[in-house]
Structure formats: C-alpha cells, structure tokens
Amino acid sequence: MEKTLVSGKKLVVVGGTLSIVVLFGITFAFRTFGWTRFVANSQLQEGKSNVIYMARGVMACAEKNGHLPVSTRTVPADLAQVGGKPYASVDADWTDEAFACEGWRMRDPQRFQYQWLRTSDTAGKAIARADFNGDGVVEATFEQDVACDTRNGKFRCSPGALHDRNH
C-alpha cells in the first residue's frame, strides 16, 4: 500500500497496477457493449423509419391515382445482397409504381431489403427485412400496414399498425 499526501491529506492507493488493469477491463467491456448496442439500434432504425416513409409515399400515390399500386419487386432482389453488408441501389431498382409514383428510393447504402406488398384492392404493407450477419436468416423485419377506402367520393388511405418482427 502506498501513501501519498494530497492537499495535506493522506491518499491511499490500493493494488497499484492490478487495480488499473481491472478498472480498464471493466470500462472497455461497458464501452464495447454500449457501442455494439448503439450500432445495432442505428441499423434497426433504418428499417423502421423507411417502412413508415415508404408507406406514406404509397398512400399519397394511391390517393392521387385512386388505387393502391401493385406489389413491387424486392430491392435488392436477393436478401444476400444486404447480408452483413450495405447495398448501394441504383435508380433502376426503384422504377415500380409504388416507389416511382412519389419518388421514393434509398439514396444511401442500405442494410435492409424493401418491398411494397398489396394484399387487396384496399390494403397492403411496406416491408423491410435485414440479415445483419450475412448468415441467410432474416434477423429483423418491420411492416407498416396501409388501409384505404372511399370516403365522400375520394380514395383515402391511412397507416395501420407498425409491426416490429425482430428475431
């Protein structure tokens, strides 16, 4: 045990180097866990936010055209293209009516596969799927429901439930 005077008082340092190593290890573990959790949450936020934006675009398109657009292809076409890595889409990926009508597309590299799925003439859902570690298994799915009907002679849509199907 080492004694040191600080401002006229005794300061006792216990354990010396071993204490510093243990404290550093604990701090590093918390920092790593926190960073990993931050990254995971930011990746999930991409899918959650974008299905809401996509659904809004589809609703605006449907109200303008008087009908829900047909289902789209998935972007990217294969989930493996976002499996454990980002995918940089091109304009040609977003030409289906549900995407193109209101100009919805991903401009930054994406970690989710996106699709609009019309389930009936008056309902559908925007879908985002992700495989963050590239093992071919969907780890996160967000779905934003859309429901439409005719009110006062006009086709109107509203968002339904947002489903968070994280595995």
Stockholm file with secondary structure:
# STOCKHOLM 1.0

chainA/1-167         MEKTLVSGKKLVVVGGTLSIVVLFGITFAFRTFGWTRFVANSQLQEGKSNVIYMARGVMACAEKNGHLPVSTRTVPADLAQVGGKPYASVDADWTDEAFACEGWRMRDPQRFQYQWLRTSDTAGKAIARADFNGDGVVEATFEQDVACDTRNGKFRCSPGALHDRNH
#=GR chainA/1-167 SS CEEEEETTEEEEECSTHHHHHHHHHHHHHHHHHHHHHHHHHHHHHHHHHHHHHHHHHHHHHHHHHTSCCCCCCCBSSSGGGGTTSCBCCCGGGGCSHHHHTTTCCCCSCBSSEEEEEEEETTEEEEEEEECTTSSSSCCEEEEEEEEEEEETTEEEEEEEEEEECCC
#=GC SS_cons         CEEEEETTEEEEECSTHHHHHHHHHHHHHHHHHHHHHHHHHHHHHHHHHHHHHHHHHHHHHHHHHTSCCCCCCCBSSSGGGGTTSCBCCCGGGGCSHHHHTTTCCCCSCBSSEEEEEEEETTEEEEEEEECTTSSSSCCEEEEEEEEEEEETTEEEEEEEEEEECCC
//
